[in-house]
């Protein structure tokens, strides 16, 4: 984010992140992407875009449950019917 813009409208954030409108709003609803409102306008701070990209990078570097072979939150090993 090298430009001087500090607040992005949703269409601008869509272009920056290369994501659809529905995905942007889903990320806003889930709290993964921060925004502010000015009147009726939803604006996304440049810092929120930077934080969101960092979050995606952290998640991409984290090993998945399938890759580690551990069962999530069950206390059982994969493949055990119990």
VEXBAVO-918289 format. One record per atom (N, C-alpha, C): y, x, z; atom name; residue number from 1. Coordinates in pm, 1 decimal, padded with zeros to 6 digits. Layout:
<nodes>
{c2: Y, c1: X, c3: Z, name: CA, resi: NUM}
...
</nodes>
This chain:
<nodes>
{c2: -00116.4, c1: 00083.6, c3: 00000.0, name: N, resi: 1}
{c2: 00000.0, c1: 00000.0, c3: 00000.0, name: CA, resi: 1}
{c2: 00124.7, c1: 00089.5, c3: 00000.0, name: C, resi: 1}
{c2: 00161.4, c1: 00141.4, c3: -00112.0, name: N, resi: 2}
{c2: 00269.8, c1: 00238.4, c3: -00118.1, name: CA, resi: 2}
{c2: 00404.4, c1: 00176.9, c3: -00150.6, name: C, resi: 2}
{c2: 00410.4, c1: 00046.6, c3: -00186.1, name: N, resi: 3}
{c2: 00539.3, c1: -00013.0, c3: -00218.3, name: CA, resi: 3}
{c2: 00614.0, c1: -00050.8, c3: -00090.3, name: C, resi: 3}
{c2: 00739.2, c1: -00094.1, c3: -00106.0, name: N, resi: 4}
{c2: 00824.0, c1: -00123.0, c3: 00009.5, name: CA, resi: 4}
{c2: 00812.5, c1: -00267.2, c3: 00058.1, name: C, resi: 4}
{c2: 00726.6, c1: -00347.1, c3: -00001.2, name: N, resi: 5}
{c2: 00710.5, c1: -00486.4, c3: 00039.3, name: CA, resi: 5}
{c2: 00640.2, c1: -00491.7, c3: 00174.8, name: C, resi: 5}
{c2: 00696.4, c1: -00567.7, c3: 00267.4, name: N, resi: 6}
{c2: 00638.6, c1: -00579.1, c3: 00401.4, name: CA, resi: 6}
{c2: 00562.6, c1: -00709.1, c3: 00422.5, name: C, resi: 6}
{c2: 00597.3, c1: -00814.5, c3: 00346.8, name: N, resi: 7}
{c2: 00530.5, c1: -00944.0, c3: 00358.1, name: CA, resi: 7}
{c2: 00489.1, c1: -00990.9, c3: 00219.0, name: C, resi: 7}
{c2: 00364.0, c1: -01032.5, c3: 00207.8, name: N, resi: 8}
{c2: 00309.9, c1: -01076.4, c3: 00079.9, name: CA, resi: 8}
{c2: 00278.0, c1: -01225.2, c3: 00084.0, name: C, resi: 8}
{c2: 00312.8, c1: -01296.6, c3: -00020.6, name: N, resi: 9}
{c2: 00267.2, c1: -01434.1, c3: -00036.5, name: CA, resi: 9}
{c2: 00119.3, c1: -01429.0, c3: -00071.3, name: C, resi: 9}
{c2: 00049.4, c1: -01540.3, c3: -00053.1, name: N, resi: 10}
{c2: -00094.3, c1: -01543.4, c3: -00077.7, name: CA, resi: 10}
{c2: -00129.1, c1: -01496.9, c3: -00219.7, name: C, resi: 10}
{c2: -00060.1, c1: -01543.0, c3: -00325.6, name: N, resi: 11}
{c2: -00094.9, c1: -01493.6, c3: -00459.8, name: CA, resi: 11}
{c2: -00079.7, c1: -01342.1, c3: -00474.1, name: C, resi: 11}
{c2: 00018.5, c1: -01283.6, c3: -00405.5, name: N, resi: 12}
{c2: 00035.8, c1: -01138.3, c3: -00409.9, name: CA, resi: 12}
{c2: -00078.5, c1: -01067.7, c3: -00336.5, name: C, resi: 12}
{c2: -00119.2, c1: -01122.5, c3: -00222.5, name: N, resi: 13}
{c2: -00231.8, c1: -01066.4, c3: -00147.4, name: CA, resi: 13}
{c2: -00360.7, c1: -01078.6, c3: -00228.4, name: C, resi: 13}
{c2: -00375.6, c1: -01190.4, c3: -00299.0, name: N, resi: 14}
{c2: -00491.8, c1: -01208.5, c3: -00386.1, name: CA, resi: 14}
{c2: -00500.3, c1: -01095.3, c3: -00487.5, name: C, resi: 14}
{c2: -00387.5, c1: -01063.9, c3: -00546.9, name: N, resi: 15}
{c2: -00383.2, c1: -00958.5, c3: -00647.6, name: CA, resi: 15}
{c2: -00410.2, c1: -00821.6, c3: -00584.6, name: C, resi: 15}
{c2: -00349.2, c1: -00794.5, c3: -00469.6, name: N, resi: 16}
{c2: -00368.8, c1: -00666.2, c3: -00401.4, name: CA, resi: 16}
{c2: -00514.4, c1: -00644.0, c3: -00362.0, name: C, resi: 16}
{c2: -00578.2, c1: -00748.9, c3: -00307.4, name: N, resi: 17}
{c2: -00714.6, c1: -00736.9, c3: -00257.5, name: CA, resi: 17}
{c2: -00820.0, c1: -00768.4, c3: -00363.5, name: C, resi: 17}
{c2: -00776.3, c1: -00820.8, c3: -00478.1, name: N, resi: 18}
{c2: -00867.9, c1: -00860.4, c3: -00586.4, name: CA, resi: 18}
{c2: -00967.6, c1: -00965.9, c3: -00536.3, name: C, resi: 18}
{c2: -00913.3, c1: -01065.1, c3: -00463.9, name: N, resi: 19}
{c2: -00994.2, c1: -01173.4, c3: -00407.8, name: CA, resi: 19}
{c2: -00937.0, c1: -01307.1, c3: -00450.6, name: C, resi: 19}
{c2: -01020.9, c1: -01408.2, c3: -00450.8, name: N, resi: 20}
{c2: -00977.1, c1: -01542.3, c3: -00489.3, name: CA, resi: 20}
{c2: -00896.1, c1: -01606.5, c3: -00376.8, name: C, resi: 20}
{c2: -00825.1, c1: -01710.9, c3: -00412.9, name: N, resi: 21}
{c2: -00744.1, c1: -01785.4, c3: -00316.6, name: CA, resi: 21}
{c2: -00830.7, c1: -01839.2, c3: -00203.3, name: C, resi: 21}
{c2: -00945.8, c1: -01895.5, c3: -00238.2, name: N, resi: 22}
{c2: -01032.5, c1: -01953.5, c3: -00135.3, name: CA, resi: 22}
{c2: -01085.5, c1: -01847.2, c3: -00039.9, name: C, resi: 22}
{c2: -01114.9, c1: -01728.3, c3: -00089.9, name: N, resi: 23}
{c2: -01162.5, c1: -01620.7, c3: -00002.9, name: CA, resi: 23}
{c2: -01050.1, c1: -01575.3, c3: 00090.4, name: C, resi: 23}
{c2: -00929.6, c1: -01561.8, c3: 00038.2, name: N, resi: 24}
{c2: -00815.4, c1: -01522.7, c3: 00122.2, name: CA, resi: 24}
{c2: -00797.1, c1: -01624.0, c3: 00235.5, name: C, resi: 24}
{c2: -00796.4, c1: -01753.7, c3: 00202.6, name: N, resi: 25}
{c2: -00777.0, c1: -01855.2, c3: 00306.3, name: CA, resi: 25}
{c2: -00893.4, c1: -01858.5, c3: 00405.0, name: C, resi: 25}
{c2: -01015.2, c1: -01832.0, c3: 00360.2, name: N, resi: 26}
{c2: -01129.2, c1: -01826.5, c3: 00451.2, name: CA, resi: 26}
{c2: -01113.3, c1: -01709.6, c3: 00548.5, name: C, resi: 26}
{c2: -01067.5, c1: -01595.6, c3: 00499.3, name: N, resi: 27}
{c2: -01045.3, c1: -01480.0, c3: 00586.1, name: CA, resi: 27}
{c2: -00932.3, c1: -01507.3, c3: 00685.8, name: C, resi: 27}
{c2: -00830.5, c1: -01580.1, c3: 00642.5, name: N, resi: 28}
{c2: -00722.0, c1: -01619.7, c3: 00733.2, name: CA, resi: 28}
{c2: -00775.0, c1: -01714.0, c3: 00841.0, name: C, resi: 28}
{c2: -00854.3, c1: -01814.6, c3: 00800.1, name: N, resi: 29}
{c2: -00910.2, c1: -01910.5, c3: 00896.5, name: CA, resi: 29}
{c2: -00999.7, c1: -01841.4, c3: 00999.0, name: C, resi: 29}
{c2: -01077.1, c1: -01743.5, c3: 00953.7, name: N, resi: 30}
{c2: -01171.1, c1: -01676.6, c3: 01044.3, name: CA, resi: 30}
{c2: -01102.5, c1: -01574.1, c3: 01133.9, name: C, resi: 30}
{c2: -00976.7, c1: -01540.7, c3: 01104.0, name: N, resi: 31}
{c2: -00903.5, c1: -01444.3, c3: 01184.3, name: CA, resi: 31}
{c2: -00924.3, c1: -01299.8, c3: 01141.0, name: C, resi: 31}
{c2: -01000.6, c1: -01278.6, c3: 01035.5, name: N, resi: 32}
{c2: -01023.7, c1: -01142.5, c3: 00985.9, name: CA, resi: 32}
{c2: -00901.4, c1: -01086.7, c3: 00914.0, name: C, resi: 32}
{c2: -00815.8, c1: -01174.8, c3: 00864.0, name: N, resi: 33}
{c2: -00692.3, c1: -01136.0, c3: 00796.9, name: CA, resi: 33}
{c2: -00578.4, c1: -01209.0, c3: 00866.9, name: C, resi: 33}
{c2: -00478.9, c1: -01135.0, c3: 00913.5, name: N, resi: 34}
{c2: -00366.1, c1: -01193.6, c3: 00986.5, name: CA, resi: 34}
{c2: -00259.4, c1: -01243.6, c3: 00889.7, name: C, resi: 34}
{c2: -00183.9, c1: -01342.6, c3: 00934.8, name: N, resi: 35}
{c2: -00070.5, c1: -01391.6, c3: 00856.9, name: CA, resi: 35}
{c2: 00034.8, c1: -01448.4, c3: 00950.1, name: C, resi: 35}
{c2: 00152.1, c1: -01473.0, c3: 00894.0, name: N, resi: 36}
{c2: 00261.3, c1: -01538.6, c3: 00966.6, name: CA, resi: 36}
{c2: 00312.1, c1: -01651.8, c3: 00878.9, name: C, resi: 36}
{c2: 00381.1, c1: -01745.9, c3: 00941.9, name: N, resi: 37}
{c2: 00441.8, c1: -01854.9, c3: 00865.2, name: CA, resi: 37}
{c2: 00592.5, c1: -01846.5, c3: 00878.6, name: C, resi: 37}
{c2: 00659.3, c1: -01862.5, c3: 00766.7, name: N, resi: 38}
{c2: 00805.8, c1: -01873.5, c3: 00764.0, name: CA, resi: 38}
{c2: 00834.0, c1: -02007.2, c3: 00698.4, name: C, resi: 38}
{c2: 00868.8, c1: -02106.4, c3: 00779.0, name: N, resi: 39}
{c2: 00882.4, c1: -02241.4, c3: 00726.5, name: CA, resi: 39}
{c2: 00746.4, c1: -02291.2, c3: 00679.8, name: C, resi: 39}
{c2: 00737.3, c1: -02328.9, c3: 00553.2, name: N, resi: 40}
{c2: 00609.5, c1: -02375.5, c3: 00497.9, name: CA, resi: 40}
{c2: 00534.2, c1: -02265.1, c3: 00426.1, name: C, resi: 40}
{c2: 00590.9, c1: -02145.5, c3: 00423.1, name: N, resi: 41}
{c2: 00534.3, c1: -02034.7, c3: 00346.4, name: CA, resi: 41}
{c2: 00442.3, c1: -01948.9, c3: 00434.4, name: C, resi: 41}
{c2: 00320.4, c1: -01927.0, c3: 00388.3, name: N, resi: 42}
{c2: 00224.5, c1: -01839.2, c3: 00455.6, name: CA, resi: 42}
{c2: 00245.3, c1: -01698.2, c3: 00401.0, name: C, resi: 42}
{c2: 00273.7, c1: -01602.5, c3: 00489.8, name: N, resi: 43}
{c2: 00299.2, c1: -01464.7, c3: 00448.1, name: CA, resi: 43}
{c2: 00201.4, c1: -01370.3, c3: 00518.6, name: C, resi: 43}
{c2: 00157.0, c1: -01269.8, c3: 00446.2, name: N, resi: 44}
{c2: 00061.2, c1: -01173.7, c3: 00500.2, name: CA, resi: 44}
{c2: 00131.2, c1: -01038.2, c3: 00511.2, name: C, resi: 44}
{c2: 00144.7, c1: -00984.9, c3: 00633.1, name: N, resi: 45}
{c2: 00210.2, c1: -00855.2, c3: 00649.5, name: CA, resi: 45}
{c2: 00131.5, c1: -00743.6, c3: 00579.2, name: C, resi: 45}
{c2: 00204.6, c1: -00644.9, c3: 00528.9, name: N, resi: 46}
{c2: 00140.7, c1: -00529.8, c3: 00465.0, name: CA, resi: 46}
{c2: 00044.0, c1: -00462.4, c3: 00561.9, name: C, resi: 46}
{c2: 00080.9, c1: -00456.9, c3: 00689.7, name: N, resi: 47}
{c2: -00006.9, c1: -00395.5, c3: 00789.7, name: CA, resi: 47}
{c2: -00138.2, c1: -00472.9, c3: 00803.7, name: C, resi: 47}
{c2: -00133.5, c1: -00605.4, c3: 00786.6, name: N, resi: 48}
{c2: -00255.2, c1: -00686.6, c3: 00794.4, name: CA, resi: 48}
{c2: -00348.0, c1: -00655.6, c3: 00677.6, name: C, resi: 48}
{c2: -00291.2, c1: -00631.7, c3: 00559.5, name: N, resi: 49}
{c2: -00373.5, c1: -00593.8, c3: 00444.4, name: CA, resi: 49}
{c2: -00441.3, c1: -00459.7, c3: 00470.3, name: C, resi: 49}
{c2: -00366.0, c1: -00364.6, c3: 00523.9, name: N, resi: 50}
{c2: -00421.1, c1: -00232.4, c3: 00554.8, name: CA, resi: 50}
{c2: -00532.3, c1: -00242.9, c3: 00658.6, name: C, resi: 50}
{c2: -00510.7, c1: -00323.4, c3: 00762.3, name: N, resi: 51}
{c2: -00612.2, c1: -00342.6, c3: 00866.8, name: CA, resi: 51}
{c2: -00736.6, c1: -00410.5, c3: 00810.6, name: C, resi: 51}
{c2: -00718.3, c1: -00507.0, c3: 00723.5, name: N, resi: 52}
{c2: -00831.5, c1: -00579.0, c3: 00664.2, name: CA, resi: 52}
{c2: -00915.5, c1: -00483.9, c3: 00578.3, name: C, resi: 52}
{c2: -00850.1, c1: -00399.3, c3: 00499.8, name: N, resi: 53}
{c2: -00922.8, c1: -00302.4, c3: 00417.7, name: CA, resi: 53}
{c2: -01001.4, c1: -00206.5, c3: 00507.4, name: C, resi: 53}
{c2: -00940.1, c1: -00161.9, c3: 00616.9, name: N, resi: 54}
{c2: -01009.6, c1: -00074.0, c3: 00710.9, name: CA, resi: 54}
{c2: -01130.6, c1: -00144.5, c3: 00772.8, name: C, resi: 54}
{c2: -01116.6, c1: -00273.4, c3: 00804.1, name: N, resi: 55}
{c2: -01227.8, c1: -00352.6, c3: 00857.2, name: CA, resi: 55}
{c2: -01342.2, c1: -00357.3, c3: 00756.9, name: C, resi: 55}
{c2: -01311.1, c1: -00381.8, c3: 00630.8, name: N, resi: 56}
{c2: -01414.5, c1: -00386.3, c3: 00527.4, name: CA, resi: 56}
{c2: -01484.4, c1: -00251.5, c3: 00513.0, name: C, resi: 56}
{c2: -01408.5, c1: -00144.1, c3: 00523.2, name: N, resi: 57}
{c2: -01467.7, c1: -00010.6, c3: 00513.7, name: CA, resi: 57}
{c2: -01559.5, c1: 00017.4, c3: 00632.1, name: C, resi: 57}
{c2: -01517.5, c1: -00023.1, c3: 00752.9, name: N, resi: 58}
{c2: -01603.7, c1: -00004.9, c3: 00870.9, name: CA, resi: 58}
{c2: -01732.2, c1: -00084.7, c3: 00856.0, name: C, resi: 58}
{c2: -01720.8, c1: -00207.6, c3: 00810.3, name: N, resi: 59}
{c2: -01839.3, c1: -00291.0, c3: 00793.3, name: CA, resi: 59}
{c2: -01932.6, c1: -00234.7, c3: 00687.1, name: C, resi: 59}
{c2: -01877.3, c1: -00176.4, c3: 00582.5, name: N, resi: 60}
{c2: -01959.0, c1: -00120.3, c3: 00475.7, name: CA, resi: 60}
{c2: -02033.3, c1: 00004.3, c3: 00522.6, name: C, resi: 60}
{c2: -01977.1, c1: 00077.7, c3: 00617.5, name: N, resi: 61}
{c2: -02041.8, c1: 00199.9, c3: 00665.1, name: CA, resi: 61}
{c2: -02140.5, c1: 00174.1, c3: 00777.8, name: C, resi: 61}
{c2: -02137.6, c1: 00054.8, c3: 00834.8, name: N, resi: 62}
{c2: -02228.1, c1: 00016.8, c3: 00943.4, name: CA, resi: 62}
{c2: -02363.7, c1: -00020.6, c3: 00883.8, name: C, resi: 62}
{c2: -02474.0, c1: 00031.9, c3: 00938.6, name: N, resi: 63}
{c2: -02605.9, c1: -00005.0, c3: 00884.8, name: CA, resi: 63}
{c2: -02635.9, c1: -00152.3, c3: 00910.9, name: C, resi: 63}
{c2: -02696.6, c1: -00216.8, c3: 00815.1, name: N, resi: 64}
{c2: -02729.0, c1: -00359.4, c3: 00829.3, name: CA, resi: 64}
{c2: -02855.7, c1: -00377.4, c3: 00911.1, name: C, resi: 64}
{c2: -02880.6, c1: -00500.0, c3: 00956.2, name: N, resi: 65}
{c2: -03000.6, c1: -00531.9, c3: 01033.5, name: CA, resi: 65}
{c2: -03124.5, c1: -00504.6, c3: 00949.8, name: C, resi: 65}
{c2: -03121.8, c1: -00539.5, c3: 00821.2, name: N, resi: 66}
{c2: -03236.8, c1: -00519.1, c3: 00734.0, name: CA, resi: 66}
{c2: -03267.4, c1: -00370.6, c3: 00719.4, name: C, resi: 66}
{c2: -03163.1, c1: -00287.4, c3: 00712.9, name: N, resi: 67}
{c2: -03182.4, c1: -00144.5, c3: 00693.8, name: CA, resi: 67}
{c2: -03240.7, c1: -00078.6, c3: 00818.5, name: C, resi: 67}
{c2: -03203.3, c1: -00126.8, c3: 00938.1, name: N, resi: 68}
{c2: -03251.6, c1: -00065.5, c3: 01061.3, name: CA, resi: 68}
{c2: -03384.8, c1: -00121.3, c3: 01105.2, name: C, resi: 68}
{c2: -03419.8, c1: -00241.1, c3: 01058.1, name: N, resi: 69}
{c2: -03547.4, c1: -00300.8, c3: 01093.7, name: CA, resi: 69}
{c2: -03550.9, c1: -00359.8, c3: 01232.7, name: C, resi: 69}
{c2: -03435.4, c1: -00388.3, c3: 01292.0, name: N, resi: 70}
{c2: -03432.1, c1: -00447.3, c3: 01425.1, name: CA, resi: 70}
{c2: -03394.7, c1: -00594.5, c3: 01414.7, name: C, resi: 70}
{c2: -03451.1, c1: -00672.8, c3: 01501.5, name: N, resi: 71}
{c2: -03420.6, c1: -00815.4, c3: 01503.2, name: CA, resi: 71}
{c2: -03291.8, c1: -00837.0, c3: 01580.9, name: C, resi: 71}
{c2: -03201.1, c1: -00913.5, c3: 01525.5, name: N, resi: 72}
{c2: -03071.1, c1: -00935.9, c3: 01588.5, name: CA, resi: 72}
{c2: -03081.4, c1: -01040.7, c3: 01698.0, name: C, resi: 72}
{c2: -03043.5, c1: -01006.7, c3: 01820.3, name: N, resi: 73}
{c2: -03026.1, c1: -01098.9, c3: 01932.2, name: CA, resi: 73}
{c2: -03151.6, c1: -01174.6, c3: 01972.7, name: C, resi: 73}
{c2: -03270.2, c1: -01133.3, c3: 01930.7, name: N, resi: 74}
{c2: -03389.3, c1: -01209.6, c3: 01967.1, name: CA, resi: 74}
{c2: -03477.5, c1: -01136.0, c3: 02065.2, name: C, resi: 74}
{c2: -03467.6, c1: -01005.5, c3: 02069.9, name: N, resi: 75}
{c2: -03552.0, c1: -00927.9, c3: 02158.9, name: CA, resi: 75}
{c2: -03694.3, c1: -00911.8, c3: 02107.5, name: C, resi: 75}
{c2: -03719.5, c1: -00954.4, c3: 01983.8, name: N, resi: 76}
{c2: -03852.3, c1: -00940.7, c3: 01924.8, name: CA, resi: 76}
{c2: -03847.1, c1: -00845.2, c3: 01807.9, name: C, resi: 76}
{c2: -03960.7, c1: -00792.3, c3: 01774.1, name: N, resi: 77}
{c2: -03967.2, c1: -00704.6, c3: 01658.7, name: CA, resi: 77}
{c2: -03984.4, c1: -00788.1, c3: 01533.2, name: C, resi: 77}
{c2: -03930.8, c1: -00742.1, c3: 01419.5, name: N, resi: 78}
{c2: -03948.5, c1: -00814.6, c3: 01294.4, name: CA, resi: 78}
{c2: -04096.5, c1: -00830.0, c3: 01262.2, name: C, resi: 78}
{c2: -04133.0, c1: -00946.8, c3: 01214.8, name: N, resi: 79}
{c2: -04270.5, c1: -00972.3, c3: 01175.8, name: CA, resi: 79}
{c2: -04356.5, c1: -01032.5, c3: 01284.8, name: C, resi: 79}
{c2: -04308.0, c1: -01033.1, c3: 01409.5, name: N, resi: 80}
{c2: -04383.0, c1: -01094.0, c3: 01518.7, name: CA, resi: 80}
{c2: -04346.1, c1: -01240.7, c3: 01528.0, name: C, resi: 80}
{c2: -04443.7, c1: -01327.1, c3: 01513.0, name: N, resi: 81}
{c2: -04418.6, c1: -01471.0, c3: 01520.1, name: CA, resi: 81}
{c2: -04409.9, c1: -01517.3, c3: 01664.7, name: C, resi: 81}
{c2: -04453.3, c1: -01440.0, c3: 01758.1, name: N, resi: 82}
{c2: -04433.2, c1: -01462.3, c3: 01897.2, name: CA, resi: 82}
{c2: -04526.1, c1: -01544.6, c3: 01969.0, name: C, resi: 82}
</nodes>
